[in-house]
Amino acid sequence: MIIKEINIFDFRNYQIADVGFHEKINIIRGGNGQGKTNLLEAVSILSMGKSFRTKNDTEMIRFNSEYFKVKGLFLRDDREMSIEMRLSRGEKGFIIDGIHKKRNAELLEHVYTVVFSPEDLKIVKEDPDKRRRFLDRELFQLKPLYYKELARYKKALRNRNNLLKAEHPDWELISVYDVYMAESGARVMSFRNEFIEKLNVVSGETGGRISGGKEKLCVLYDSNVPFFPSSSDMKEALIERYNESRERDNAAGSTSAGPHRDDIKIMLGGEDLRKYGSQGQQRTAALALKLAELKIIKEETGVDAILLLDDVLSELDHDRQNFLIRSFEENQILLTAADLSEKTLNALPRGKMLEVKNGEVFDTV
């Protein structure tokens, strides 16, 4: 899969931009604040319908503008495909090969992207929310049904939390939401467990190659509710936990247990990397997780995802740079950098060089 070109209107600091891409590697250079990451974000939203940088869609609308429009031309399995996203301050919509769509879920499974940024290097040591976002983003692409189940769960969770904040909660209605949450929550946890089992195998192999096989990298599902393979058993376990925690939840005004509290435990040589790993070990693990994303997408869909590298090479040492460069030979790459050394440039495959200045993109020799 590749993106051939993108057309941008009133997106972030871009007023109008039309950019063509090389089928293999595209190096996007420019100073800080010029719009390099914005260009990657524009590509990414055409696969996910949402930003990898913000939860507030309207932040992507150019200052003093009413809406933005981003349109990409993709090539998948030798077939061209057009995807357009439009967002105003009150409405979002997509056009896929001329057909209008309204929901994010209808966009999924068309274009696959993997984003790797300096923030992702912190995924191991930062809060569980970072690891849940990593997990959710990947599963949204692979399993659109997961997207729907998680949306149902979060809607029920919001309603339950609102009821818990009341001076005299309606426990009968809360019990209804407990069942809704348990039904969707059980399915969400099943999807997560299945994916983490695959991630453990693939990232373990990749991490071993990066480190020379010195220590075994393990990725484990860390839920605050015991996991059961049976959906009915998992549903009952969640209902039981919601009942047990009612008094505590009422006092806090929020729900203390369930998949919204899930985490991923990342271990190396039997030690928790978040607590005991060095910066180098944590970065190796983060790199292994990202490369595992690419491999799992390929295994699950048969598609080589587009890899969006946002100024990440400068954060890696020479050995890890080389490993990353050697690992993406089958993928189209969009790589941003304020500057690259001659040594790094020479190690990269030949492709296209682009320069970004104040929201304008120029081809360079």
GULUMLO-727933 format. One record per residue (C-alpha): x, y, z; residue in three letters; residue number from 1. Coordinates in steps of 0.05 Angstrom, whole numbers, always signed. Each point is the difference from the previous one (the first is absolute). Example, Ala and Ser with C-alpha at 12.3 -4.5 7.8 and 13.67 -1.06 7.14 Angstrom:
REM residues 2
     east    north       up   resn   resi
     +246      -90     +156    ALA      1
      +27      +69      -13    SER      2
***
This chain:
REM residues 365
     east    north       up   resn   resi
       +0       +0       +0    MET      1
      +25      +70      -17    ILE      2
      -26      +71       +0    ILE      3
      +12      +32      -68    LYS      4
      -21      +71      +16    GLU      5
      -36      +43      +51    ILE      6
      -40      +64       -8    ASN      7
       -7      +44      +62    ILE      8
      -45      +60      +12    PHE      9
       -1      +42      +65    ASP     10
      +31      -56      +42    PHE     11
      +44      +23      +58    ARG     12
      +50      +50      -29    ASN     13
      -14      -21      -73    TYR     14
      -45      +45      -41    GLN     15
       +7      -40      -65    ILE     16
      +50      -55      -14    ALA     17
       +4      -54      -54    ASP     18
      +54      -51      +14    VAL     19
      +22      -60      -40    GLY     20
      +38      -58      +33    PHE     21
      +52      -51      -21    HIS     22
      -23      -72       +6    GLU     23
      +57      -18      +48    LYS     24
      +31      +55      +42    ILE     25
      -17      +74       +8    ASN     26
      +45      +42      +44    ILE     27
      -36      +63      +24    ILE     28
      +48      +52      +27    ARG     29
      -11      +68      +31    GLY     30
       +9      +40      +64    GLY     31
      -43       -6      +62    ASN     32
      -71      +25       -7    GLY     33
       +0       +1      -76    GLN     34
      -52      -56       -9    GLY     35
      +38      -65       -8    LYS     36
      -40      -38      +53    THR     37
      -64      +33      -26    ASN     38
      +12      -34      -68    LEU     39
       +7      -69      +33    LEU     40
      -63      +15      +41    GLU     41
      -39      +15      -64    ALA     42
      +20      -68      -28    VAL     43
      -16      -35      +65    SER     44
      -71      +27       +7    ILE     45
      -18      -30      -67    LEU     46
      +11      -69      +30    SER     47
      -29      +12      +70    MET     48
      -48      +59       -6    GLY     49
      +34      +30      +61    LYS     50
      +67      +32      +19    SER     51
      +57      -35      +34    PHE     52
      +17      +66      +35    ARG     53
      -66      +27      +28    THR     54
      -68      -23      +23    LYS     55
      -31      +65      -23    ASN     56
      -13       -4      -75    ASP     57
      -12      +75       -7    THR     58
      +73      +14      +18    GLU     59
      +17      -24      -70    MET     60
      -40      +56      -33    ILE     61
      +45      +57      -23    ARG     62
       -4      +63      +43    PHE     63
      -58      +45      -21    ASN     64
      -28      -53      -47    SER     65
      -67      -35       +4    GLU     66
      +20      -69      -25    TYR     67
      +56      -42      -28    PHE     68
       +3      -50      -57    LYS     69
      +52      -54      -11    VAL     70
       -1      -47      -60    LYS     71
      +47      -57      -15    GLY     72
      +11      -44      -60    LEU     73
      +23      -70      +21    PHE     74
      +21      -63      -37    LEU     75
      -20      -66      +32    ARG     76
       +6      -67      -36    ASP     77
      +11      +36      -66    ASP     78
      -65      +39       +8    ARG     79
       -4      +75      +10    GLU     80
      -43      +24      +57    MET     81
      -21      +71      +19    SER     82
      -15      +19      +72    ILE     83
      -21      +70      +22    GLU     84
      -14      +27      +69    MET     85
      -36      +65      +14    ARG     86
       -9      +30      +69    LEU     87
      -38      +63      +19    SER     88
      -12      +24      +71    ARG     89
      -64      -39       +2    GLY     90
       +6      -59      -47    GLU     91
      +48      -52      -25    LYS     92
       -6      -41      -64    GLY     93
      +39      -45      -47    PHE     94
       -4      -14      -75    ILE     95
      +28      -68      -20    ILE     96
       +5      -10      -76    ASP     97
      -56      +51       -8    GLY     98
      -46      -31      +52    ILE     99
      -17      +43      +61    HIS    100
       +9      -29      +69    LYS    101
      -15      +30      +68    LYS    102
      +33      -45      +52    ARG    103
      +72      -14      +17    ASN    104
      -15      -75       +1    ALA    105
      -17       +3      -74    GLU    106
      +70      +27      -15    LEU    107
      +38      -57      +34    LEU    108
      +31      -58      -39    GLU    109
      +13      +42      -62    HIS    110
      +68      +30      +15    VAL    111
      +51      -25      +51    TYR    112
      +51      +46      +32    THR    113
      +49       -7      +57    VAL    114
      +25      +63      +34    VAL    115
      +66       +0      +38    PHE    116
      +20      +64      +37    SER    117
      +45      +20      +58    PRO    118
      -62       -5      +44    GLU    119
       -5      -74      -17    ASP    120
      +69      -11      +28    LEU    121
      -30      +18      +68    LYS    122
      -56      -51       -6    ILE    123
      +34      -49      +47    VAL    124
      +13      +47      +58    LYS    125
      -60      +47       -2    GLU    126
      -70       -7      +27    ASP    127
      -47      -58      -20    PRO    128
      -42      +48      -42    ASP    129
      +58       +3      -51    LYS    130
       +2      -76       -6    ARG    131
      -76       -5       -6    ARG    132
       +1      +52      -56    ARG    133
      +54      -41      -35    PHE    134
      -42      -63       +8    LEU    135
      -65      +34      -22    ASP    136
      +30      +33      -62    ARG    137
      +26      -66      -26    GLU    138
      -64      -38      +14    LEU    139
      -43      +55      -32    PHE    140
      +36      -13      -66    GLN    141
       -2      -76       +4    LEU    142
      -68      -11      +32    LYS    143
      -53      +52      -15    PRO    144
      -48      -39      +45    LEU    145
      +48      +16      +57    TYR    146
       -9      +74      -15    TYR    147
      -76       -8       +7    LYS    148
       +4      -41      +64    GLU    149
      +48      +48      +33    LEU    150
      -45      +59      -19    ALA    151
      -60      -36      +31    ARG    152
      +39      -14      +63    TYR    153
      +24      +72       +7    LYS    154
      -70      +27      -10    LYS    155
      -28      -45      +55    ALA    156
      +59      +17      +44    LEU    157
      -13      +75       -7    ARG    158
      -73      -11      +18    ASN    159
      +17      -43      +60    ARG    160
      +51      +52      +25    ASN    161
      -51      +56       -7    ASN    162
      -50      -41      +42    LEU    163
      +53      -14      +53    LEU    164
      +11      +75      +10    LYS    165
      -72      +10      +22    ALA    166
      -14      +12      +74    GLU    167
      -48      -59       -1    HIS    168
      +20      -46      -57    PRO    169
      -52      -40      -38    ASP    170
      +29      -69      +14    TRP    171
      -53      -35      -42    GLU    172
      +21      +40      -61    LEU    173
      +73       -9      +17    ILE    174
      -12      -75       +0    SER    175
      -26       +6      -72    VAL    176
      +64      +36      -21    TYR    177
      +41      -53      +37    ASP    178
      -28      -52      -47    VAL    179
      +12      +43      -63    TYR    180
      +72      +13      +22    MET    181
      +12      -73      +17    ALA    182
      -25      -24      -68    GLU    183
      +42      +49      -40    SER    184
      +58       -2      +49    GLY    185
       +5      -76       -5    ALA    186
       +6       +5      -76    ARG    187
      +51      +57       +5    VAL    188
      +43      -41      +47    MET    189
       -4      -61      -45    SER    190
      +25      +41      -60    PHE    191
      +56      +30      +42    ARG    192
      +22      -67      +28    ASN    193
       +3      -31      -69    GLU    194
      +40      +58      -28    PHE    195
      +49       +3      +59    ILE    196
      +14      -75       -8    GLU    197
      +21      +13      -72    LYS    198
      +38      +63      +20    LEU    199
      +38      -40      +52    ASN    200
      +25      -50      -51    VAL    201
      +18      +50      -55    VAL    202
      +31      +54      +44    SER    203
      +38      -54      +38    GLY    204
      +32      -24      -65    GLU    205
      +14      +72      -22    THR    206
      +28      +21      +67    GLY    207
      +46      -60       +0    GLY    208
      +28      +21      -68    ARG    209
      +12      +72      +23    ILE    210
      +35      -21      +64    SER    211
      +38      -59      -31    GLY    212
      -43      -50      +39    GLY    213
      +28      +19      +67    LYS    214
      -67       +4      +37    GLU    215
      -71      -21      -14    LYS    216
      -52      +56      -10    LEU    217
      -69      -19      +25    CYS    218
      -65      +39       -9    VAL    219
      -57      -20      +47    LEU    220
      -73      +21       +8    TYR    221
       -5      +36      +68    ASP    222
      -74       +7      +18    SER    223
      -28      +19      +68    ASN    224
      -55      -51      -10    VAL    225
      +22      -73      -10    PRO    226
       -6      -20      -73    PHE    227
      -43      -59      -22    PHE    228
       +2      -28      -71    PRO    229
      -75      -12       +2    SER    230
      -40      +64      -15    SER    231
      -56      -21      +47    SER    232
      +49      -12      +57    ASP    233
      +34      +66      -14    MET    234
      -67      +36       +0    LYS    235
      -19      -30      +67    GLU    236
      +69      +18      +30    ALA    237
       -9      +72      -21    LEU    238
      -71       +5      +28    ILE    239
      +25      -30      +66    GLU    240
      +57      +51       +3    ARG    241
      -47      +58      -15    TYR    242
      -45      -23      +57    ASN    243
      +58       -8      +48    GLU    244
      +27      +69      -14    SER    245
      -65      +39       +4    ARG    246
      +13      +33      +67    GLU    247
      +71      +20      -21    ARG    248
      -24      +23      -69    ASP    249
      -55      +42      +31    ASN    250
      +49      +35      +46    ALA    251
      +48      +14      -58    ALA    252
      -54      +17      -51    GLY    253
      +32      -46      -51    SER    254
       +6      -74      -19    THR    255
      +63      -32      +29    SER    256
       +2      -65      -39    ALA    257
       -6      -24      -72    GLY    258
      +36       +3      -66    PRO    259
       +8      +76       +5    HIS    260
      +51      -16      +54    ARG    261
      +38      -53      -40    ASP    262
      +75       +2      -10    ASP    263
      +55      -37      -37    ILE    264
      +58      -27      +40    LYS    265
      +66       +0      -38    ILE    266
      +53      -45      +29    MET    267
      +73      -13      -17    LEU    268
      +37      -57      +33    GLY    269
      -57       -7      +50    GLY    270
       +4      +73      +22    GLU    271
      -53      +53      -10    ASP    272
      +32      +49      -49    LEU    273
      -43      +58      +24    ARG    274
      +31       -5      +70    LYS    275
      +68      -29      -12    TYR    276
      +19       +9      -73    GLY    277
      +55      +46      -24    SER    278
      -16      +53      -52    GLN    279
      +34      -43      -53    GLY    280
      -41      -62      +19    GLN    281
      -65      +40       +0    GLN    282
      +15      +28      -69    ARG    283
      +17      -69      -27    THR    284
      -68      -25      +26    ALA    285
      -37      +60      -31    ALA    286
      +35      -12      -67    LEU    287
      -18      -74       +4    ALA    288
      -73      +16      +13    LEU    289
       -5      +47      -59    LYS    290
      +34      -48      -48    LEU    291
      -47      -55      +27    ALA    292
      -58      +44      -21    GLU    293
      +24       +0      -72    LEU    294
       +9      -76       +0    LYS    295
      -68      -15      +32    ILE    296
      -36      +45      -50    ILE    297
      +35      -37      -56    LYS    298
      -18      -68      +30    GLU    299
      -72      +19      +13    GLU    300
      -16      +38      -63    THR    301
      +53      -17      -52    GLY    302
      +14      +75       -5    VAL    303
      +66      +36      +11    ASP    304
      -20      +60      +42    ALA    305
      +25      +71      -14    ILE    306
      +52      +17      +53    LEU    307
       +0      +72      +26    LEU    308
      +66      +15      +37    LEU    309
       -6      +67      +35    ASP    310
      +70      +25      +16    ASP    311
      +16      -65      +35    VAL    312
      +68      -17      -30    LEU    313
      +34      +56      +38    SER    314
      -25      -32      +65    GLU    315
      +33      -67      -15    LEU    316
      +73      -20       +4    ASP    317
      +36      -24      -63    HIS    318
      -13      -75      +11    ASP    319
      -75      +10      +11    ARG    320
       -3      +48      -60    GLN    321
      +31      -54      -44    ASN    322
      -47      -53      +26    PHE    323
      -61      +44      -14    LEU    324
      +25      +18      -70    ILE    325
      +12      -73      -18    ARG    326
      -69      -20      +27    SER    327
      -44      +41      -46    PHE    328
      +22      -21      -69    GLU    329
      -70      -22      -20    GLU    330
      -36      +61      +26    ASN    331
      -10      +70      -28    GLN    332
      +32      +49      +48    ILE    333
      -15      +73      +16    LEU    334
      +57      +23      +44    LEU    335
       +5      +69      +31    THR    336
      +64      +31      +27    ALA    337
      +26      +69      +17    ALA    338
      +68      -25      -24    ASP    339
      +33      -66      -18    LEU    340
      +74      -17       +1    SER    341
      +34      -21      -65    GLU    342
      +11      -68      +32    LYS    343
      -74      -10      +12    THR    344
      -19      +27      -69    LEU    345
      +47      -48      -34    ASN    346
      -30      -58      +39    ALA    347
      -70      +16      -23    LEU    348
      -29      -28      -65    PRO    349
       -5      +48      -58    ARG    350
      -66      +36       -7    GLY    351
      -27      +71       +3    LYS    352
      +22      +61      +40    MET    353
      -51      +52      +21    LEU    354
      +10      +67      +35    GLU    355
      -54      +31      +44    VAL    356
       +0      +75      +14    LYS    357
      -58      +36      +34    ASN    358
      -52      -49      -23    GLY    359
      +26       -7      -72    GLU    360
      +32      -62      -28    VAL    361
      +55       +2      -53    PHE    362
      +35      -56      -38    ASP    363
      +76       +3       +8    THR    364
      +56      -33      -38    VAL    365
***
